[in-house]
Amino acid sequence: MDKADVDEGFVEVRYLLRQSASDARMARAQLLALTDAGVTQRDAAARVGVPFGTLTSWLRVARQERDGLR
């Protein structure tokens, strides 16, 4: 992902988080993709506007959803 893709990814995450709880799964998956692409978790948390611990929890859930454990 280049910088424009990363920036667009965070815009999409912020939008999804504001919509409804049903969009939370998509937001978590997008955050996981961004961090897998090399964005640090601390930077991601700051750009989304959530505490680092919250982001870490979301990423844990996203990995479980991706792996079919949840």
Biopython code that builds the backbone (N, CA, C, O; Angstrom):
import numpy as np
from Bio.PDB.StructureBuilder import StructureBuilder

atoms = [
    (1, "MET", "N", (0.840, -1.184, 0.000)),
    (1, "MET", "CA", (0.000, 0.000, 0.000)),
    (1, "MET", "C", (0.880, 1.240, 0.000)),
    (1, "MET", "O", (1.861, 1.327, 0.738)),
    (2, "ASP", "N", (0.512, 2.188, -0.835)),
    (2, "ASP", "CA", (1.247, 3.451, -0.807)),
    (2, "ASP", "C", (0.548, 4.416, 0.160)),
    (2, "ASP", "O", (-0.500, 4.094, 0.720)),
    (3, "LYS", "N", (1.133, 5.583, 0.343)),
    (3, "LYS", "CA", (0.619, 6.537, 1.335)),
    (3, "LYS", "C", (-0.828, 6.937, 1.055)),
    (3, "LYS", "O", (-1.614, 7.079, 1.991)),
    (4, "ALA", "N", (-1.191, 7.119, -0.203)),
    (4, "ALA", "CA", (-2.566, 7.500, -0.536)),
    (4, "ALA", "C", (-3.548, 6.398, -0.146)),
    (4, "ALA", "O", (-4.637, 6.681, 0.353)),
    (5, "ASP", "N", (-3.162, 5.139, -0.376)),
    (5, "ASP", "CA", (-4.021, 4.022, 0.013)),
    (5, "ASP", "C", (-4.191, 3.962, 1.526)),
    (5, "ASP", "O", (-5.285, 3.710, 2.031)),
    (6, "VAL", "N", (-3.100, 4.196, 2.236)),
    (6, "VAL", "CA", (-3.151, 4.175, 3.701)),
    (6, "VAL", "C", (-4.051, 5.290, 4.208)),
    (6, "VAL", "O", (-4.894, 5.053, 5.074)),
    (7, "ASP", "N", (-3.888, 6.504, 3.684)),
    (7, "ASP", "CA", (-4.725, 7.629, 4.102)),
    (7, "ASP", "C", (-6.197, 7.337, 3.823)),
    (7, "ASP", "O", (-7.056, 7.599, 4.665)),
    (8, "GLU", "N", (-6.483, 6.798, 2.646)),
    (8, "GLU", "CA", (-7.857, 6.466, 2.283)),
    (8, "GLU", "C", (-8.415, 5.385, 3.211)),
    (8, "GLU", "O", (-9.594, 5.402, 3.564)),
    (9, "GLY", "N", (-7.557, 4.456, 3.597)),
    (9, "GLY", "CA", (-7.979, 3.399, 4.513)),
    (9, "GLY", "C", (-8.429, 3.949, 5.850)),
    (9, "GLY", "O", (-9.428, 3.492, 6.405)),
    (10, "PHE", "N", (-7.702, 4.927, 6.376)),
    (10, "PHE", "CA", (-8.086, 5.518, 7.657)),
    (10, "PHE", "C", (-9.357, 6.341, 7.532)),
    (10, "PHE", "O", (-10.163, 6.363, 8.462)),
    (11, "VAL", "N", (-9.558, 7.011, 6.418)),
    (11, "VAL", "CA", (-10.799, 7.759, 6.200)),
    (11, "VAL", "C", (-11.975, 6.789, 6.217)),
    (11, "VAL", "O", (-13.015, 7.070, 6.814)),
    (12, "GLU", "N", (-11.802, 5.639, 5.554)),
    (12, "GLU", "CA", (-12.862, 4.638, 5.514)),
    (12, "GLU", "C", (-13.146, 4.068, 6.905)),
    (12, "GLU", "O", (-14.305, 3.869, 7.268)),
    (13, "VAL", "N", (-12.105, 3.807, 7.675)),
    (13, "VAL", "CA", (-12.284, 3.280, 9.030)),
    (13, "VAL", "C", (-13.073, 4.264, 9.882)),
    (13, "VAL", "O", (-14.014, 3.862, 10.567)),
    (14, "ARG", "N", (-12.713, 5.534, 9.856)),
    (14, "ARG", "CA", (-13.433, 6.536, 10.654)),
    (14, "ARG", "C", (-14.906, 6.601, 10.239)),
    (14, "ARG", "O", (-15.786, 6.729, 11.090)),
    (15, "TYR", "N", (-15.173, 6.513, 8.939)),
    (15, "TYR", "CA", (-16.550, 6.534, 8.444)),
    (15, "TYR", "C", (-17.326, 5.320, 8.963)),
    (15, "TYR", "O", (-18.442, 5.458, 9.464)),
    (16, "LEU", "N", (-16.729, 4.133, 8.840)),
    (16, "LEU", "CA", (-17.412, 2.915, 9.266)),
    (16, "LEU", "C", (-17.705, 2.920, 10.762)),
    (16, "LEU", "O", (-18.767, 2.469, 11.189)),
    (17, "LEU", "N", (-16.772, 3.427, 11.554)),
    (17, "LEU", "CA", (-16.970, 3.454, 13.000)),
    (17, "LEU", "C", (-18.122, 4.362, 13.393)),
    (17, "LEU", "O", (-18.746, 4.154, 14.434)),
    (18, "ARG", "N", (-18.408, 5.352, 12.588)),
    (18, "ARG", "CA", (-19.496, 6.284, 12.901)),
    (18, "ARG", "C", (-20.854, 5.752, 12.445)),
    (18, "ARG", "O", (-21.883, 6.222, 12.930)),
    (19, "GLN", "N", (-20.885, 4.799, 11.540)),
    (19, "GLN", "CA", (-22.141, 4.343, 10.964)),
    (19, "GLN", "C", (-22.963, 3.497, 11.930)),
    (19, "GLN", "O", (-24.016, 3.933, 12.394)),
    (20, "SER", "N", (-22.503, 2.324, 12.228)),
    (20, "SER", "CA", (-23.254, 1.444, 13.124)),
    (20, "SER", "C", (-22.360, 0.312, 13.594)),
    (20, "SER", "O", (-21.260, 0.104, 13.083)),
    (21, "ALA", "N", (-22.853, -0.401, 14.563)),
    (21, "ALA", "CA", (-22.080, -1.521, 15.105)),
    (21, "ALA", "C", (-21.886, -2.612, 14.055)),
    (21, "ALA", "O", (-20.890, -3.334, 14.095)),
    (22, "SER", "N", (-22.819, -2.739, 13.122)),
    (22, "SER", "CA", (-22.689, -3.782, 12.100)),
    (22, "SER", "C", (-21.519, -3.513, 11.161)),
    (22, "SER", "O", (-20.993, -4.440, 10.545)),
    (23, "ASP", "N", (-21.113, -2.267, 11.049)),
    (23, "ASP", "CA", (-19.964, -1.935, 10.206)),
    (23, "ASP", "C", (-18.640, -2.095, 10.944)),
    (23, "ASP", "O", (-17.574, -1.958, 10.344)),
    (24, "ALA", "N", (-18.703, -2.383, 12.228)),
    (24, "ALA", "CA", (-17.480, -2.504, 13.024)),
    (24, "ALA", "C", (-16.588, -3.623, 12.513)),
    (24, "ALA", "O", (-15.364, -3.493, 12.533)),
    (25, "ARG", "N", (-17.187, -4.729, 12.053)),
    (25, "ARG", "CA", (-16.394, -5.841, 11.527)),
    (25, "ARG", "C", (-15.572, -5.386, 10.325)),
    (25, "ARG", "O", (-14.397, -5.733, 10.207)),
    (26, "MET", "N", (-16.186, -4.612, 9.437)),
    (26, "MET", "CA", (-15.452, -4.113, 8.265)),
    (26, "MET", "C", (-14.347, -3.160, 8.695)),
    (26, "MET", "O", (-13.258, -3.178, 8.123)),
    (27, "ALA", "N", (-14.614, -2.336, 9.687)),
    (27, "ALA", "CA", (-13.601, -1.396, 10.171)),
    (27, "ALA", "C", (-12.424, -2.144, 10.777)),
    (27, "ALA", "O", (-11.270, -1.798, 10.524)),
    (28, "ARG", "N", (-12.710, -3.171, 11.577)),
    (28, "ARG", "CA", (-11.628, -3.962, 12.174)),
    (28, "ARG", "C", (-10.799, -4.650, 11.091)),
    (28, "ARG", "O", (-9.572, -4.695, 11.186)),
    (29, "ALA", "N", (-11.456, -5.180, 10.073)),
    (29, "ALA", "CA", (-10.731, -5.840, 8.983)),
    (29, "ALA", "C", (-9.844, -4.845, 8.239)),
    (29, "ALA", "O", (-8.721, -5.177, 7.860)),
    (30, "GLN", "N", (-10.340, -3.635, 8.030)),
    (30, "GLN", "CA", (-9.551, -2.603, 7.355)),
    (30, "GLN", "C", (-8.341, -2.211, 8.198)),
    (30, "GLN", "O", (-7.242, -2.041, 7.671)),
    (31, "LEU", "N", (-8.542, -2.070, 9.500)),
    (31, "LEU", "CA", (-7.421, -1.746, 10.391)),
    (31, "LEU", "C", (-6.376, -2.852, 10.375)),
    (31, "LEU", "O", (-5.177, -2.575, 10.372)),
    (32, "LEU", "N", (-6.822, -4.095, 10.363)),
    (32, "LEU", "CA", (-5.889, -5.216, 10.312)),
    (32, "LEU", "C", (-5.092, -5.182, 9.013)),
    (32, "LEU", "O", (-3.885, -5.424, 9.018)),
    (33, "ALA", "N", (-5.758, -4.883, 7.904)),
    (33, "ALA", "CA", (-5.058, -4.789, 6.617)),
    (33, "ALA", "C", (-4.024, -3.667, 6.635)),
    (33, "ALA", "O", (-2.922, -3.828, 6.110)),
    (34, "LEU", "N", (-4.371, -2.543, 7.231)),
    (34, "LEU", "CA", (-3.439, -1.415, 7.289)),
    (34, "LEU", "C", (-2.225, -1.737, 8.151)),
    (34, "LEU", "O", (-1.096, -1.417, 7.781)),
    (35, "THR", "N", (-2.453, -2.366, 9.293)),
    (35, "THR", "CA", (-1.313, -2.704, 10.152)),
    (35, "THR", "C", (-0.485, -3.826, 9.537)),
    (35, "THR", "O", (0.736, -3.844, 9.694)),
    (36, "ASP", "N", (-1.123, -4.757, 8.844)),
    (36, "ASP", "CA", (-0.375, -5.806, 8.140)),
    (36, "ASP", "C", (0.468, -5.215, 7.013)),
    (36, "ASP", "O", (1.499, -5.775, 6.642)),
    (37, "ALA", "N", (0.018, -4.071, 6.468)),
    (37, "ALA", "CA", (0.745, -3.410, 5.379)),
    (37, "ALA", "C", (1.912, -2.573, 5.887)),
    (37, "ALA", "O", (2.664, -2.009, 5.091)),
    (38, "GLY", "N", (2.070, -2.488, 7.216)),
    (38, "GLY", "CA", (3.237, -1.793, 7.748)),
    (38, "GLY", "C", (2.972, -0.573, 8.604)),
    (38, "GLY", "O", (3.914, 0.004, 9.148)),
    (39, "VAL", "N", (1.720, -0.162, 8.742)),
    (39, "VAL", "CA", (1.405, 0.970, 9.613)),
    (39, "VAL", "C", (1.532, 0.487, 11.059)),
    (39, "VAL", "O", (1.011, -0.574, 11.405)),
    (40, "THR", "N", (2.214, 1.250, 11.895)),
    (40, "THR", "CA", (2.355, 0.829, 13.288)),
    (40, "THR", "C", (1.011, 0.938, 14.001)),
    (40, "THR", "O", (0.162, 1.754, 13.643)),
    (41, "GLN", "N", (0.840, 0.105, 15.004)),
    (41, "GLN", "CA", (-0.414, 0.135, 15.753)),
    (41, "GLN", "C", (-0.594, 1.466, 16.470)),
    (41, "GLN", "O", (-1.715, 1.967, 16.562)),
    (42, "ARG", "N", (0.469, 2.038, 16.972)),
    (42, "ARG", "CA", (0.369, 3.338, 17.657)),
    (42, "ARG", "C", (-0.064, 4.435, 16.684)),
    (42, "ARG", "O", (-0.896, 5.276, 17.023)),
    (43, "ASP", "N", (0.501, 4.423, 15.479)),
    (43, "ASP", "CA", (0.118, 5.408, 14.469)),
    (43, "ASP", "C", (-1.343, 5.203, 14.067)),
    (43, "ASP", "O", (-2.090, 6.170, 13.918)),
    (44, "ALA", "N", (-1.740, 3.959, 13.894)),
    (44, "ALA", "CA", (-3.124, 3.663, 13.520)),
    (44, "ALA", "C", (-4.088, 4.154, 14.596)),
    (44, "ALA", "O", (-5.113, 4.758, 14.280)),
    (45, "ALA", "N", (-3.768, 3.902, 15.857)),
    (45, "ALA", "CA", (-4.633, 4.350, 16.954)),
    (45, "ALA", "C", (-4.757, 5.868, 16.959)),
    (45, "ALA", "O", (-5.850, 6.408, 17.131)),
    (46, "ALA", "N", (-3.647, 6.544, 16.773)),
    (46, "ALA", "CA", (-3.666, 8.011, 16.765)),
    (46, "ALA", "C", (-4.483, 8.545, 15.594)),
    (46, "ALA", "O", (-5.233, 9.509, 15.747)),
    (47, "ARG", "N", (-4.341, 7.927, 14.437)),
    (47, "ARG", "CA", (-5.043, 8.423, 13.254)),
    (47, "ARG", "C", (-6.533, 8.142, 13.298)),
    (47, "ARG", "O", (-7.324, 8.894, 12.728)),
    (48, "VAL", "N", (-6.926, 7.061, 13.970)),
    (48, "VAL", "CA", (-8.350, 6.765, 14.118)),
    (48, "VAL", "C", (-8.938, 7.551, 15.290)),
    (48, "VAL", "O", (-10.134, 7.842, 15.315)),
    (49, "GLY", "N", (-8.087, 7.889, 16.257)),
    (49, "GLY", "CA", (-8.546, 8.670, 17.396)),
    (49, "GLY", "C", (-9.042, 7.823, 18.551)),
    (49, "GLY", "O", (-9.954, 8.218, 19.278)),
    (50, "VAL", "N", (-8.432, 6.647, 18.716)),
    (50, "VAL", "CA", (-8.798, 5.768, 19.828)),
    (50, "VAL", "C", (-7.548, 5.454, 20.643)),
    (50, "VAL", "O", (-6.433, 5.569, 20.133)),
    (51, "PRO", "N", (-7.721, 5.059, 21.903)),
    (51, "PRO", "CA", (-6.560, 4.664, 22.702)),
    (51, "PRO", "C", (-5.877, 3.426, 22.110)),
    (51, "PRO", "O", (-6.515, 2.611, 21.444)),
    (52, "PHE", "N", (-4.591, 3.302, 22.360)),
    (52, "PHE", "CA", (-3.807, 2.181, 21.844)),
    (52, "PHE", "C", (-4.387, 0.839, 22.293)),
    (52, "PHE", "O", (-4.437, -0.104, 21.503)),
    (53, "GLY", "N", (-4.821, 0.744, 23.536)),
    (53, "GLY", "CA", (-5.390, -0.502, 24.049)),
    (53, "GLY", "C", (-6.657, -0.908, 23.315)),
    (53, "GLY", "O", (-6.892, -2.093, 23.082)),
    (54, "THR", "N", (-7.472, 0.070, 22.953)),
    (54, "THR", "CA", (-8.693, -0.206, 22.194)),
    (54, "THR", "C", (-8.344, -0.772, 20.829)),
    (54, "THR", "O", (-8.939, -1.755, 20.388)),
    (55, "LEU", "N", (-7.387, -0.156, 20.165)),
    (55, "LEU", "CA", (-6.979, -0.637, 18.846)),
    (55, "LEU", "C", (-6.420, -2.052, 18.938)),
    (55, "LEU", "O", (-6.723, -2.894, 18.093)),
    (56, "THR", "N", (-5.614, -2.317, 19.951)),
    (56, "THR", "CA", (-5.049, -3.650, 20.135)),
    (56, "THR", "C", (-6.161, -4.687, 20.297)),
    (56, "THR", "O", (-6.084, -5.780, 19.737)),
    (57, "SER", "N", (-7.179, -4.341, 21.055)),
    (57, "SER", "CA", (-8.319, -5.239, 21.246)),
    (57, "SER", "C", (-9.047, -5.477, 19.927)),
    (57, "SER", "O", (-9.393, -6.614, 19.608)),
    (58, "TRP", "N", (-9.280, -4.421, 19.165)),
    (58, "TRP", "CA", (-9.948, -4.560, 17.866)),
    (58, "TRP", "C", (-9.148, -5.456, 16.932)),
    (58, "TRP", "O", (-9.722, -6.282, 16.223)),
    (59, "LEU", "N", (-7.827, -5.300, 16.927)),
    (59, "LEU", "CA", (-6.995, -6.123, 16.052)),
    (59, "LEU", "C", (-7.039, -7.587, 16.478)),
    (59, "LEU", "O", (-7.038, -8.478, 15.628)),
    (60, "ARG", "N", (-7.076, -7.842, 17.766)),
    (60, "ARG", "CA", (-7.184, -9.218, 18.259)),
    (60, "ARG", "C", (-8.491, -9.845, 17.761)),
    (60, "ARG", "O", (-8.495, -10.982, 17.291)),
    (61, "VAL", "N", (-9.588, -9.109, 17.864)),
    (61, "VAL", "CA", (-10.887, -9.593, 17.397)),
    (61, "VAL", "C", (-10.863, -9.788, 15.881)),
    (61, "VAL", "O", (-11.395, -10.778, 15.379)),
    (62, "ALA", "N", (-10.256, -8.862, 15.155)),
    (62, "ALA", "CA", (-10.184, -8.967, 13.692)),
    (62, "ALA", "C", (-9.424, -10.219, 13.270)),
    (62, "ALA", "O", (-9.812, -10.889, 12.313)),
    (63, "ARG", "N", (-8.346, -10.537, 13.978)),
    (63, "ARG", "CA", (-7.590, -11.757, 13.661)),
    (63, "ARG", "C", (-8.440, -13.001, 13.925)),
    (63, "ARG", "O", (-8.408, -13.955, 13.147)),
    (64, "GLN", "N", (-9.196, -12.988, 15.018)),
    (64, "GLN", "CA", (-10.076, -14.114, 15.325)),
    (64, "GLN", "C", (-11.154, -14.263, 14.256)),
    (64, "GLN", "O", (-11.466, -15.379, 13.841)),
    (65, "GLU", "N", (-11.723, -13.145, 13.810)),
    (65, "GLU", "CA", (-12.747, -13.186, 12.760)),
    (65, "GLU", "C", (-12.155, -13.701, 11.456)),
    (65, "GLU", "O", (-12.776, -14.510, 10.766)),
    (66, "ARG", "N", (-10.964, -13.238, 11.118)),
    (66, "ARG", "CA", (-10.295, -13.676, 9.893)),
    (66, "ARG", "C", (-10.006, -15.178, 9.925)),
    (66, "ARG", "O", (-10.154, -15.870, 8.917)),
    (67, "ASP", "N", (-9.595, -15.670, 11.089)),
    (67, "ASP", "CA", (-9.226, -17.079, 11.226)),
    (67, "ASP", "C", (-10.423, -17.982, 11.499)),
    (67, "ASP", "O", (-10.264, -19.194, 11.649)),
    (68, "GLY", "N", (-11.618, -17.404, 11.563)),
    (68, "GLY", "CA", (-12.827, -18.183, 11.772)),
    (68, "GLY", "C", (-13.034, -18.640, 13.204)),
    (68, "GLY", "O", (-13.798, -19.573, 13.450)),
    (69, "LEU", "N", (-12.376, -18.006, 14.138)),
    (69, "LEU", "CA", (-12.500, -18.380, 15.545)),
    (69, "LEU", "C", (-13.599, -17.610, 16.258)),
    (69, "LEU", "O", (-13.892, -17.867, 17.426)),
    (70, "ARG", "N", (-14.202, -16.669, 15.553)),
    (70, "ARG", "CA", (-15.225, -15.839, 16.178)),
    (70, "ARG", "C", (-16.354, -15.604, 15.221)),
    (70, "ARG", "O", (-17.321, -14.923, 15.563)),
]
sb = StructureBuilder()
sb.init_structure("model")
sb.init_model(0)
sb.init_chain("A")
sb.init_seg("    ")
for serial, (resi, resn, name, xyz) in enumerate(atoms, 1):
    if name == "N":
        sb.init_residue(resn, " ", resi, " ")
    sb.init_atom(name, np.array(xyz, "f"), 0.0, 1.0, " ", f" {name:<3s}", serial, name[0])
structure = sb.get_structure()
